[in-house]
Amino acid sequence: MTDKADTSKKSGSGRAAALLGDWRAAERDRAAAVSAAEVALRALAAAQAAEEAASQSDESARAAESAVRLAMQAAENARKAALAAKDLATILSGTAEGDKLRANHAVEVADEALQQAADVFHEDQVRRREKDD
């Protein structure tokens, strides 16, 4: 931009040219200022978006941390339930083993009773035949 003192000393067309140059320089300065303001506005929007993203990331991280804690608690509960089921299965297995032994013994007793009943029946049949003869 031309100094005003320089412009006031000139006369006629020289002065008009100097004033026109000052005007054009002011227009360029304004255009540069408008561009700088637009860049600053976009930078502000980007900074606000980054701040929001950081806040959401923090919230997501906290939610993930909470989910991990809940998953670990669920896994611990599942482990305890599995141990309890194993203990119960061990007890039931022992009971079932005893039941099996008692059932096998009952089968043996029933087999003996069956055999005795068959023997008694056959003996009775033989005696009847001998008596009839």
Beta strands, then each sheet from edge to edge (+ up, - down):
end
